[in-house]
């Protein structure tokens, strides 16, 4: 009777450890997803800023080529 009880206790402890690790992975994945979203927003804003800054320059270069 001792061995089955010991096996059951070890199995429960193993499942508990896996559960704790799964929760930690879930939390880290959510944090990573949030950071990826913020980075994507920053990249979009930077691309829009670059496009706004490049528009007058492109017009200026176009005028130089026409002359």
FENWO-V989562 format. One record per residue. N is the residue number from 0. RES is the residue in three letters. NEAR is the number of other C-alpha atoms within 10 Angstrom. D_LAST is the distance of its C-alpha to the last C-alpha in Angstrom with 2 decimals. Layout:
[[N,RES,NEAR,D_LAST] [N,RES,NEAR,D_LAST]]
This chain:
[[0,UNK,5,97.52] [1,UNK,7,95.80] [2,UNK,8,93.30] [3,UNK,9,92.02] [4,UNK,10,91.57] [5,UNK,11,89.75] [6,UNK,11,87.47] [7,UNK,12,86.75] [8,UNK,12,85.98] [9,UNK,12,83.63] [10,UNK,12,81.87] [11,UNK,12,81.41] [12,UNK,12,80.02] [13,UNK,11,77.59] [14,UNK,12,76.35] [15,UNK,12,76.05] [16,UNK,11,73.94] [17,UNK,12,71.68] [18,UNK,12,71.36] [19,UNK,11,70.36] [20,UNK,12,67.77] [21,UNK,12,66.37] [22,UNK,11,65.97] [23,UNK,11,64.20] [24,UNK,12,61.79] [25,UNK,12,61.14] [26,UNK,12,60.36] [27,UNK,12,57.97] [28,UNK,12,56.17] [29,UNK,11,55.69] [30,UNK,12,54.35] [31,UNK,12,51.93] [32,UNK,12,50.75] [33,UNK,12,50.14] [34,UNK,12,48.11] [35,UNK,12,46.04] [36,UNK,12,45.37] [37,UNK,12,44.32] [38,UNK,12,42.02] [39,UNK,12,40.45] [40,UNK,12,39.83] [41,UNK,12,38.28] [42,UNK,12,35.96] [43,UNK,12,34.93] [44,UNK,12,34.24] [45,UNK,12,32.25] [46,UNK,12,30.14] [47,UNK,12,29.50] [48,UNK,11,28.60] [49,UNK,11,26.20] [50,UNK,11,24.53] [51,UNK,11,24.29] [52,UNK,11,22.85] [53,UNK,12,20.27] [54,UNK,10,18.95] [55,UNK,11,16.99] [56,UNK,11,15.71] [57,UNK,11,14.57] [58,UNK,10,12.70] [59,UNK,11,11.04] [60,UNK,10,10.19] [61,UNK,11,8.96] [62,UNK,10,6.49] [63,UNK,9,5.44] [64,UNK,7,5.51] [65,UNK,6,3.80] [66,UNK,5,0.00]]
